[in-house]
Amino acid sequence: MNNNVPDIEILFELADLFKVFGDSTRLRIMYTLSENESSVGEIAENLGMEQSTISHQLRVLRTNKLVKLRREGKQIYYSLDDDHVKKIIEMGLDHVLE
């Protein structure tokens, strides 16, 4: 057995992460947030989608630690959780554009 292969549980977690990236709406949201933090309304307007759809997908992204939020008074702003998320998006895009 190859000792360099991660534990099966880690691979399951990785597969689940890629499933989250497998939705074009979530990818569009993350790509938008890779440029600058935004509110649900701003994201919805930018993507031409309903706020309820954006809110639902942001919950999925937050649950998977891909986006985070910042409160400013009553307003909530979303951004990518860290640089790893942006790198995954950029690497995927580079691969597709090759």
Legacy VTK file of the C-alpha trace (Angstrom):
# vtk DataFile Version 3.0
C-alpha trace
ASCII
DATASET POLYDATA
POINTS 98 float
0.000 0.000 0.000
1.233 3.493 -0.861
1.873 5.431 2.361
1.551 8.760 0.549
-2.186 8.317 -0.072
-4.234 10.321 2.468
-6.590 8.536 4.831
-9.929 7.577 3.241
-11.825 10.017 5.494
-9.660 12.885 4.245
-10.351 11.846 0.659
-14.093 11.804 1.381
-13.810 15.362 2.739
-11.899 16.409 -0.379
-14.555 14.842 -2.603
-17.262 16.742 -0.687
-15.315 19.978 -1.173
-15.178 19.406 -4.926
-18.923 18.690 -4.952
-19.482 22.208 -3.595
-17.336 23.557 -6.447
-19.419 21.448 -8.863
-22.327 23.928 -8.900
-22.125 26.763 -11.437
-24.167 29.161 -9.272
-21.821 28.687 -6.333
-18.827 29.125 -8.648
-20.290 32.364 -10.004
-20.795 33.632 -6.447
-17.259 32.689 -5.408
-15.794 34.251 -8.542
-17.703 37.477 -7.785
-16.423 37.428 -4.213
-12.864 36.814 -5.420
-12.916 40.344 -6.809
-14.364 42.095 -3.739
-16.633 41.536 -0.762
-20.313 42.065 -1.452
-23.750 41.950 0.128
-26.404 39.428 -0.919
-28.189 42.194 -2.842
-25.038 43.225 -4.685
-24.253 39.629 -5.627
-27.836 39.022 -6.799
-27.806 42.182 -8.912
-24.379 41.427 -10.351
-25.414 37.880 -11.334
-29.014 38.707 -12.317
-30.412 36.250 -9.783
-32.900 36.242 -6.902
-31.605 37.181 -3.454
-33.173 34.034 -1.973
-31.141 31.866 -4.356
-27.954 33.714 -3.481
-28.693 33.470 0.264
-29.247 29.719 0.021
-26.003 29.164 -1.863
-24.081 31.425 0.531
-25.280 29.209 3.405
-23.855 26.170 1.607
-20.586 28.007 0.985
-20.356 29.164 4.619
-21.093 25.663 5.916
-18.187 24.408 3.826
-15.912 27.241 5.040
-15.501 28.730 1.578
-16.972 32.151 2.365
-17.164 34.238 5.517
-19.276 37.188 6.535
-18.655 40.558 8.118
-21.397 42.585 9.771
-21.515 46.357 9.459
-24.565 47.539 11.368
-27.501 45.679 9.841
-25.637 45.019 6.586
-23.770 41.754 6.014
-20.884 41.510 3.582
-19.510 38.246 2.240
-15.997 37.436 1.076
-13.964 34.342 0.288
-12.848 32.614 3.472
-9.159 32.674 2.574
-6.639 32.757 -0.273
-6.863 28.972 -0.736
-10.387 29.332 -2.123
-9.266 31.955 -4.627
-6.314 29.767 -5.665
-8.580 26.745 -6.233
-10.822 28.862 -8.481
-7.849 30.344 -10.354
-6.202 26.937 -10.837
-9.449 25.417 -12.093
-9.949 28.296 -14.513
-6.354 28.010 -15.755
-6.883 24.292 -16.347
-10.120 24.852 -18.302
-8.541 27.612 -20.402
-5.458 25.535 -21.355
LINES 1 99
98 0 1 2 3 4 5 6 7 8 9 10 11 12 13 14 15 16 17 18 19 20 21 22 23 24 25 26 27 28 29 30 31 32 33 34 35 36 37 38 39 40 41 42 43 44 45 46 47 48 49 50 51 52 53 54 55 56 57 58 59 60 61 62 63 64 65 66 67 68 69 70 71 72 73 74 75 76 77 78 79 80 81 82 83 84 85 86 87 88 89 90 91 92 93 94 95 96 97
